[in-house]
């Protein structure tokens, strides 16, 4: 029976403080288990999320090591000679304790391959010798960095480091052709690449979430647009703040209410919502799919970021119309319900869509 060591920076199908990546990671692990592989799992995750018991019980072993900001900093120092200071994002989980455990398991088990999940686990590739390495690239970090106003100066350094690490892997899985094409010309000739499809993107369990059924009762007879995402992520927070300040009040339909749904909204966004009764910041909900279905449309006005936006796939999967910027829509399959607009035209695009809905 094939043996696999599965290393992840977050719990597969985690519960607690989670994002879309945990669902993708869970899909990867389930795929291996469904093939009858013996899977040992090492998860170096933040304490704000917990493992899903049904997943743990399916694995041969499931070892949890927690992480925090101090351990992340020490991990970067530990990997100094692997270019960690050029791109710390790839090494924040690669600390001495996890590497020691990983090497011990590799010595004790004849693994067929090592699976690395999430970019923050990619740095482990520097510490794996003479074993097949498979890496799941949730996104391409150098593209995300290149779109950040503050970080774009480091794009060349991050690109060098990311490619240095990826070239140590034997197989790479991507979520879209767009992501694969970014690195494909720079890979080794014998490296294999794959596009992953048919992932179940249903959101996991979020602690202390509010009822989606109760929330949609507040929609009343208004027009309702929904954004969904982890609001602690800068690309979500600042894109929404920018949209509200520069575009929301230019929309002609004054019955349009904007609902911002997701984990950890920042105080600045909450205060901004207090200035307008048509803007609502809700926090996490138990089932965002209900909100997608009940809204008039979903809105994804992202200004920066990288990778396939799982929220858009969730919205389209629920049957919703989605108005998105090109950044939010990249890597997504064509759909008559996906309306793409440049940022500067997004308020007009919303006006046109609402007028179309009135007519029909």
C-alpha positions as CSV (number, residue, x, y, z in Angstrom):
1,X,0.0,0.0,0.0
2,X,1.5,3.4,-1.0
3,X,2.7,5.6,1.8
4,X,2.4,9.4,1.9
5,X,3.7,12.1,4.2
6,X,1.2,15.0,4.0
7,X,2.5,18.4,5.3
8,X,0.2,21.3,5.6
9,X,0.2,24.8,7.1
10,X,-3.5,24.6,8.0
11,X,-5.8,21.8,9.0
12,X,-7.6,20.1,6.0
13,X,-11.3,20.9,6.3
14,X,-10.5,22.9,9.4
15,X,-12.9,24.3,11.9
16,X,-12.7,27.7,13.5
17,X,-10.9,30.6,11.8
18,X,-10.7,29.3,8.3
19,X,-10.6,30.3,4.6
20,X,-11.1,28.6,1.3
21,X,-7.6,27.1,1.4
22,X,-8.6,24.6,4.0
23,X,-11.3,23.2,1.7
24,X,-8.8,22.8,-1.1
25,X,-6.3,21.1,1.3
26,X,-9.1,18.8,2.5
27,X,-9.9,17.8,-1.1
28,X,-6.2,16.9,-1.7
29,X,-6.1,14.7,1.5
30,X,-9.4,13.1,0.7
31,X,-8.2,12.2,-2.8
32,X,-5.2,10.4,-1.4
33,X,-7.2,8.6,1.2
34,X,-9.8,7.5,-1.4
35,X,-7.0,5.8,-3.4
36,X,-6.2,3.7,-0.3
37,X,-3.0,5.4,0.6
38,X,-1.5,5.2,4.1
39,X,-1.2,8.9,5.0
40,X,0.7,10.4,7.8
41,X,-0.2,14.0,8.3
42,X,1.8,16.8,9.9
43,X,-0.1,20.1,10.4
44,X,1.7,23.2,11.7
45,X,-1.3,25.4,12.1
46,X,-2.3,28.5,14.2
47,X,-4.3,27.8,17.4
48,X,-7.3,29.7,16.2
49,X,-8.4,26.7,14.1
50,X,-8.9,23.0,15.0
51,X,-8.7,19.7,13.2
52,X,-11.9,18.1,11.9
53,X,-12.2,14.8,13.8
54,X,-13.7,12.9,10.8
55,X,-10.6,13.7,8.8
56,X,-8.2,12.8,11.6
57,X,-9.7,9.3,12.0
58,X,-9.1,8.5,8.4
59,X,-5.4,9.1,8.5
60,X,-2.7,6.6,9.7
61,X,-1.4,9.4,12.0
62,X,-2.2,13.1,12.4
63,X,0.4,15.2,14.2
64,X,-0.4,18.8,15.2
65,X,2.2,21.4,16.0
66,X,1.0,24.9,16.7
67,X,2.6,28.1,15.3
68,X,2.6,31.7,16.3
69,X,4.4,34.9,15.3
70,X,7.5,34.1,17.4
71,X,7.9,30.7,15.8
72,X,7.3,32.1,12.4
73,X,10.2,34.6,12.9
74,X,12.5,31.9,14.2
75,X,11.6,29.7,11.2
76,X,12.8,32.5,8.9
77,X,16.1,32.7,10.8
78,X,16.4,29.0,10.7
79,X,16.2,29.0,6.9
80,X,18.6,31.9,6.3
81,X,20.8,30.0,3.9
82,X,17.7,28.9,1.8
83,X,16.9,32.6,0.9
84,X,14.2,32.9,3.5
85,X,14.9,36.6,4.0
86,X,14.1,37.2,0.3
87,X,10.6,35.8,0.6
88,X,9.6,34.8,4.2
89,X,6.1,33.7,3.1
90,X,7.5,30.3,2.1
91,X,9.2,29.6,5.4
92,X,6.9,30.7,8.1
93,X,6.0,27.1,9.1
94,X,9.4,25.6,8.4
95,X,10.8,25.6,11.9
96,X,13.4,23.3,13.5
97,X,10.8,21.2,15.4
98,X,8.7,20.4,12.3
99,X,11.7,19.7,10.1
100,X,13.1,17.3,12.8
101,X,9.8,15.5,13.0
102,X,9.5,15.3,9.2
103,X,13.0,13.8,8.9
104,X,12.3,11.3,11.6
105,X,9.2,10.1,9.9
106,X,11.0,9.9,6.5
107,X,13.7,7.8,8.1
108,X,11.1,5.4,9.7
109,X,8.8,5.1,6.7
110,X,9.5,4.3,3.1
111,X,7.2,7.0,1.7
112,X,6.3,7.0,-1.9
113,X,6.2,10.8,-1.9
114,X,5.9,13.9,0.3
115,X,2.9,16.2,-0.3
116,X,3.4,19.9,0.5
117,X,0.2,22.0,0.8
118,X,0.0,25.8,0.9
119,X,2.8,28.2,-0.1
120,X,4.0,28.5,3.5
121,X,4.9,24.8,3.4
122,X,6.9,25.1,0.2
123,X,10.1,25.8,2.2
124,X,10.1,22.2,3.4
125,X,11.4,21.2,0.0
126,X,14.8,22.5,1.0
127,X,15.0,19.9,3.8
128,X,13.8,16.8,1.8
129,X,16.4,14.7,0.1
130,X,16.0,11.8,-2.3
131,X,12.2,11.7,-2.0
132,X,9.5,12.6,-4.6
133,X,7.9,15.9,-3.7
134,X,4.4,17.0,-4.8
135,X,3.4,20.6,-4.2
136,X,-0.1,22.1,-4.4
137,X,0.2,25.7,-5.3
138,X,-2.9,27.4,-4.0
139,X,-1.7,30.6,-5.7
140,X,1.4,32.1,-7.2
141,X,2.9,34.3,-4.6
142,X,5.1,36.5,-6.8
143,X,2.0,37.5,-8.8
144,X,0.3,38.5,-5.5
145,X,3.3,40.5,-4.4
146,X,3.6,42.2,-7.8
147,X,0.1,43.7,-7.3
148,X,0.7,45.1,-3.9
149,X,1.6,48.8,-3.7
150,X,3.9,48.2,-0.7
151,X,5.4,44.9,-1.6
152,X,5.9,45.1,-5.4
153,X,9.5,46.3,-5.1
154,X,10.3,42.8,-3.8
155,X,8.8,41.0,-6.8
156,X,12.0,39.9,-8.4
157,X,13.4,38.5,-5.1
158,X,10.1,36.6,-4.4
159,X,10.0,35.3,-8.0
160,X,13.6,34.0,-7.6
161,X,12.8,32.3,-4.3
162,X,9.5,30.8,-5.3
163,X,11.0,29.3,-8.5
164,X,14.0,28.1,-6.6
165,X,11.7,26.1,-4.3
166,X,9.2,25.0,-6.9
167,X,12.0,23.5,-9.0
168,X,12.9,21.2,-6.1
169,X,9.5,19.6,-6.5
170,X,8.7,16.7,-8.9
171,X,5.0,17.5,-9.5
172,X,3.0,20.6,-9.0
173,X,-0.8,21.0,-8.8
174,X,-2.5,24.2,-9.8
175,X,-6.0,25.5,-9.5
176,X,-6.1,27.1,-13.0
177,X,-4.3,27.2,-16.3
178,X,-3.5,30.9,-15.6
179,X,-1.5,30.0,-12.5
180,X,0.3,27.1,-14.3
181,X,1.3,29.3,-17.3
182,X,3.0,31.8,-15.0
183,X,5.6,29.3,-14.0
184,X,5.5,26.6,-16.7
185,X,8.2,28.2,-18.9
186,X,10.6,28.2,-15.9
187,X,10.2,24.7,-14.7
188,X,12.6,21.8,-15.2
189,X,11.9,19.7,-18.2
190,X,11.0,16.6,-16.2
191,X,8.6,18.3,-13.8
192,X,4.9,17.3,-14.1
193,X,2.1,19.8,-13.8
194,X,-1.6,19.2,-13.2
195,X,-4.8,21.3,-13.1
196,X,-7.2,20.4,-10.3
197,X,-10.9,20.5,-11.0
198,X,-14.2,19.4,-9.3
199,X,-13.2,20.5,-5.8
200,X,-16.0,20.8,-3.3
201,X,-15.6,24.4,-2.1
202,X,-18.3,24.3,0.5
203,X,-17.2,26.5,3.5
204,X,-16.2,24.7,6.7
205,X,-17.5,25.3,10.2
206,X,-16.7,28.8,11.6
207,X,-17.0,29.2,15.4
208,X,-19.4,31.9,16.7
209,X,-20.9,32.4,13.3
210,X,-24.3,34.0,12.8
211,X,-27.3,32.3,11.2
212,X,-27.5,33.0,7.4
213,X,-31.2,32.2,7.6
214,X,-31.7,35.0,10.1
215,X,-29.5,37.4,8.2
216,X,-31.4,37.1,4.9
217,X,-34.6,38.0,6.7
218,X,-33.1,41.5,6.9
219,X,-32.9,41.8,3.1
220,X,-36.6,42.9,3.1
221,X,-37.6,44.4,-0.3
222,X,-34.3,46.1,-0.9
223,X,-31.8,45.4,-3.6
224,X,-29.0,43.4,-2.0
225,X,-25.4,42.8,-3.0
226,X,-23.1,40.5,-1.1
227,X,-19.3,40.3,-0.7
228,X,-17.9,37.2,1.0
229,X,-14.4,36.7,2.2
230,X,-11.9,36.6,5.1
231,X,-11.7,40.3,6.0
232,X,-8.4,40.0,7.8
233,X,-6.8,39.5,4.4
234,X,-5.5,42.9,3.1
235,X,-6.7,42.4,-0.5
236,X,-10.3,41.9,0.8
237,X,-10.3,44.7,3.4
238,X,-8.7,47.4,1.3
239,X,-10.6,46.5,-1.9
240,X,-13.9,46.8,-0.1
241,X,-13.0,50.1,1.6
242,X,-11.9,51.5,-1.8
243,X,-15.1,50.4,-3.4
244,X,-17.3,52.0,-0.7
245,X,-15.5,55.3,-0.7
246,X,-15.1,55.7,-4.5
247,X,-17.9,53.7,-6.1
248,X,-20.7,52.7,-3.9
249,X,-22.3,56.1,-3.5
250,X,-22.1,56.6,-7.3
251,X,-24.6,53.8,-7.9
252,X,-28.0,55.3,-8.9
253,X,-30.2,52.8,-7.2
254,X,-30.4,54.1,-3.6
255,X,-32.3,51.0,-2.5
256,X,-29.1,48.9,-3.0
257,X,-27.8,47.5,0.3
258,X,-24.3,46.1,0.4
259,X,-23.6,43.2,2.8
260,X,-20.0,42.4,3.7
261,X,-19.9,38.9,5.0
262,X,-16.9,37.1,6.4
263,X,-14.4,36.5,9.2
264,X,-12.6,39.2,11.2
265,X,-13.8,42.5,9.8
266,X,-11.5,45.4,10.9
267,X,-12.7,48.2,13.1
268,X,-12.1,50.8,10.3
269,X,-14.6,48.9,8.0
270,X,-17.1,48.6,10.8
271,X,-16.9,52.3,11.5
272,X,-17.3,53.1,7.8
273,X,-20.5,51.0,7.7
274,X,-21.9,53.1,10.6
275,X,-21.9,56.1,8.4
276,X,-24.3,54.6,6.0
277,X,-27.4,52.5,6.8
278,X,-27.1,50.7,3.5
279,X,-23.7,49.2,4.3
280,X,-23.7,46.1,6.6
281,X,-20.7,44.3,8.1
282,X,-21.9,41.0,9.5
283,X,-18.9,38.9,10.4
284,X,-18.9,35.2,9.7
285,X,-22.1,33.2,8.8
286,X,-22.8,29.5,9.1
287,X,-23.7,29.0,5.5
288,X,-22.8,31.7,3.0
289,X,-24.5,29.8,0.1
290,X,-27.9,30.8,1.5
291,X,-26.9,34.5,1.3
292,X,-25.6,34.1,-2.3
293,X,-28.9,32.6,-3.4
294,X,-31.0,35.2,-1.7
295,X,-29.0,38.3,-2.9
296,X,-29.6,40.1,-6.2
297,X,-26.0,39.7,-7.1
298,X,-22.6,39.1,-5.5
299,X,-19.9,41.6,-5.8
300,X,-16.1,41.0,-5.9
301,X,-14.3,44.3,-6.5
302,X,-10.8,43.1,-5.7
303,X,-7.9,45.4,-6.6
304,X,-5.1,43.0,-5.9
305,X,-4.3,39.5,-4.9
306,X,-3.5,36.3,-6.9
307,X,-4.8,32.8,-7.6
308,X,-8.3,31.6,-8.3
309,X,-10.8,33.3,-6.0
310,X,-12.7,30.4,-4.4
311,X,-15.4,32.8,-3.3
312,X,-16.3,33.4,-7.0
313,X,-16.7,29.7,-7.6
314,X,-18.8,29.3,-4.5
315,X,-21.0,32.2,-5.7
316,X,-21.4,30.9,-9.2
317,X,-22.0,27.4,-7.8
318,X,-24.9,28.7,-5.8
319,X,-26.5,30.1,-9.0
320,X,-25.8,33.8,-8.2
321,X,-24.8,36.5,-10.6
322,X,-21.3,37.8,-9.9
323,X,-20.0,41.3,-10.8
324,X,-16.2,41.2,-10.5
325,X,-13.1,43.0,-11.4
326,X,-10.6,41.1,-13.6
327,X,-8.5,40.3,-10.5
328,X,-11.4,38.6,-8.9
329,X,-12.4,36.7,-12.0
330,X,-9.0,35.5,-13.2
331,X,-8.7,31.8,-13.7
332,X,-12.5,31.3,-13.5
333,X,-14.4,29.5,-16.2
334,X,-16.6,31.5,-18.5
335,X,-20.2,31.9,-17.3
336,X,-23.2,34.0,-18.4
337,X,-23.6,34.8,-14.7
338,X,-20.0,36.2,-14.3
339,X,-19.9,39.9,-15.3
340,X,-16.4,41.3,-15.5
341,X,-15.7,45.0,-15.1
342,X,-12.7,47.2,-14.9
343,X,-12.5,48.9,-11.5
344,X,-13.3,52.4,-12.8
345,X,-16.5,51.3,-14.6
346,X,-17.8,49.0,-11.8
347,X,-20.5,51.4,-10.5
348,X,-21.9,51.8,-14.1
349,X,-21.8,48.1,-14.6
350,X,-23.9,47.6,-11.4
351,X,-26.3,50.3,-12.7
352,X,-26.7,48.5,-16.0
353,X,-27.2,45.1,-14.3
354,X,-29.9,46.4,-11.9
355,X,-31.7,48.1,-14.8
356,X,-31.6,44.9,-16.7
357,X,-33.1,43.0,-13.8
358,X,-35.9,45.5,-13.5
359,X,-36.8,45.1,-17.1
360,X,-36.7,41.3,-16.8
